[in-house]
Amino acid sequence: TAGAQAGGQQRVPAEPPADNVFPVPLPYEVSFDDTWHACRDDCARRHKGNDLMADEGVPAVAVEAGVIAKVDDTDDGRGGLSVWLLGDSGVAYYYAHNSQNLVAEGDRVTRGQMIARVGRTGNARTTPPHIHFQINLCGELSSDEPCTVDPHPYLRTWSQDQIGGGVDGVG
């Protein structure tokens, strides 16, 4: 059956909804390339997402409605300040290097709701501000493949439109 399984068995992969919104809303400028599997730390590891380059403090929004599954408010490790969103579809989304998290674990969020601000925390302190964005189709809060997939094909199709009056509006 689909969804979480008892006894620690793997979840069944899901697909992100086609009407997901882009993680950085209009009118904010964002640029990104397909950096999936790019070398990191002299190729000791591979990049498991795409970096969405935007100005420091720019809003990051929930790409789909769901529940905030995990929040790290400590600026350490690779991801620094980060948020895991478990979408209603069963897909998990990871937003890392945030300058500020605006949600708490267990919060219910709507598609397009502001959940964080773009930053350069964790191992991104010496880089331009960005969000490391990744997708786990099995809904796991991890970077393990094959469930963690290249987000680029999805990001290219998601609308950057404002939802419900924009990030400051009420959805």
VMD Tcl script that draws the C-alpha trace (Angstrom):
set ca {
  {0.00 0.00 0.00}
  {1.04 3.58 -0.54}
  {2.29 5.80 2.25}
  {4.26 4.98 5.38}
  {4.69 1.32 6.23}
  {4.95 -0.23 9.67}
  {8.15 -1.89 10.81}
  {10.52 0.59 9.17}
  {9.77 -0.51 5.62}
  {10.37 1.99 2.84}
  {7.56 4.25 1.70}
  {6.19 4.00 -1.81}
  {7.53 6.80 -4.04}
  {5.09 9.59 -4.92}
  {5.23 12.37 -7.50}
  {5.17 16.07 -6.62}
  {1.90 17.68 -7.70}
  {2.04 19.43 -11.09}
  {0.58 22.59 -9.52}
  {3.41 22.99 -7.00}
  {4.81 26.52 -6.82}
  {8.45 27.53 -7.15}
  {10.23 27.82 -3.76}
  {11.08 31.52 -4.33}
  {8.01 33.58 -5.31}
  {7.65 36.61 -7.55}
  {8.67 39.39 -7.58}
  {12.00 38.05 -6.26}
  {14.71 37.14 -8.74}
  {16.19 33.68 -8.55}
  {18.64 31.75 -10.70}
  {19.52 28.07 -10.66}
  {21.32 25.43 -12.66}
  {21.10 21.67 -12.63}
  {23.90 20.93 -10.15}
  {22.58 17.47 -9.26}
  {25.51 15.14 -8.45}
  {28.11 17.92 -8.84}
  {31.30 17.23 -6.89}
  {31.45 18.56 -3.34}
  {34.40 18.40 -0.92}
  {36.84 17.26 -3.65}
  {34.26 14.71 -4.85}
  {34.07 13.03 -1.45}
  {30.32 13.50 -1.85}
  {27.83 14.49 -4.53}
  {25.34 17.37 -4.51}
  {21.85 16.02 -3.77}
  {19.79 19.03 -4.87}
  {19.79 22.32 -6.75}
  {20.95 25.66 -5.35}
  {18.43 28.46 -5.83}
  {20.47 31.66 -5.85}
  {18.62 34.73 -4.53}
  {19.29 37.76 -2.37}
  {19.78 37.25 1.36}
  {16.47 37.37 3.23}
  {14.24 36.72 0.20}
  {11.19 34.59 1.11}
  {11.16 30.82 0.63}
  {7.69 29.31 0.35}
  {6.11 25.88 0.72}
  {5.98 24.31 -2.74}
  {2.87 22.34 -1.73}
  {0.53 22.15 1.24}
  {1.67 19.87 4.03}
  {3.21 19.60 7.47}
  {6.58 20.85 8.65}
  {8.27 17.56 9.55}
  {11.59 18.86 10.89}
  {13.20 22.22 11.65}
  {16.87 22.79 12.47}
  {17.40 26.22 14.04}
  {21.10 25.63 14.75}
  {23.64 27.10 12.34}
  {25.96 24.12 12.08}
  {26.69 21.14 9.87}
  {26.19 21.16 6.13}
  {22.64 22.54 5.97}
  {22.70 25.13 8.73}
  {19.23 26.50 9.39}
  {16.93 24.15 7.52}
  {13.35 22.95 7.09}
  {11.85 19.64 5.92}
  {8.33 19.94 4.48}
  {6.29 16.74 4.12}
  {3.80 17.53 1.38}
  {0.27 16.15 1.30}
  {1.36 14.14 -1.75}
  {3.80 12.17 0.42}
  {6.87 13.88 -1.09}
  {9.42 15.50 1.28}
  {11.20 18.77 0.42}
  {14.38 20.08 2.05}
  {15.26 23.78 2.27}
  {18.79 24.40 3.63}
  {21.16 27.32 4.34}
  {18.22 29.54 5.42}
  {18.96 32.84 7.16}
  {15.76 32.40 9.19}
  {13.18 29.65 9.66}
  {9.62 30.93 10.08}
  {7.85 27.67 10.99}
  {7.95 25.06 13.74}
  {7.84 21.28 13.59}
  {4.23 20.12 13.28}
  {2.97 23.35 11.66}
  {0.43 22.87 8.89}
  {1.32 25.08 5.89}
  {-0.44 26.01 2.68}
  {1.02 26.03 -0.83}
  {2.86 29.33 -1.26}
  {3.09 30.09 2.47}
  {6.37 31.68 3.54}
  {8.36 29.18 5.62}
  {11.92 30.56 5.63}
  {14.28 33.21 4.26}
  {17.19 32.67 1.86}
  {20.57 32.66 3.55}
  {24.04 31.15 3.70}
  {24.20 29.15 6.90}
  {25.91 25.82 7.50}
  {28.64 25.05 4.98}
  {27.39 27.90 2.73}
  {28.87 30.71 4.85}
  {31.42 31.61 2.15}
  {29.01 31.33 -0.81}
  {26.45 33.74 -2.23}
  {23.06 33.41 -0.50}
  {20.89 30.55 -1.73}
  {18.54 27.75 -0.79}
  {19.76 24.21 -1.23}
  {16.51 22.57 -2.38}
  {15.99 18.85 -2.66}
  {13.15 16.39 -3.20}
  {12.67 12.95 -1.63}
  {9.91 11.08 -3.47}
  {9.53 8.48 -0.67}
  {8.74 11.16 1.92}
  {11.82 10.34 3.97}
  {13.70 13.13 5.75}
  {16.99 12.08 4.19}
  {19.23 12.59 1.17}
  {19.39 8.89 0.39}
  {18.94 7.80 -3.19}
  {17.08 6.48 -5.12}
  {14.25 8.37 -3.40}
  {16.12 11.70 -3.43}
  {16.02 12.82 -7.06}
  {17.23 15.69 -9.23}
  {14.79 18.57 -8.54}
  {15.71 20.45 -11.73}
  {13.06 18.89 -14.04}
  {10.38 19.77 -11.46}
  {11.67 23.27 -10.70}
  {11.65 24.11 -14.43}
  {7.88 23.48 -14.61}
  {6.66 25.03 -11.33}
  {5.12 28.50 -11.53}
  {6.83 31.36 -9.73}
  {3.47 33.15 -9.41}
  {2.31 34.66 -6.15}
  {-0.33 32.65 -4.31}
  {-3.17 34.24 -2.34}
  {-1.83 37.80 -2.60}
  {1.83 36.82 -2.31}
  {3.93 35.79 0.65}
  {2.54 38.61 2.78}
  {-1.07 37.85 1.81}
  {-3.48 35.40 3.31}
  {-3.80 32.27 1.19}
}
mol new
graphics top color blue
foreach p $ca { graphics top sphere $p radius 0.5 }
foreach p [lrange $ca 0 end-1] q [lrange $ca 1 end] { graphics top cylinder $p $q radius 0.2 }
display resetview
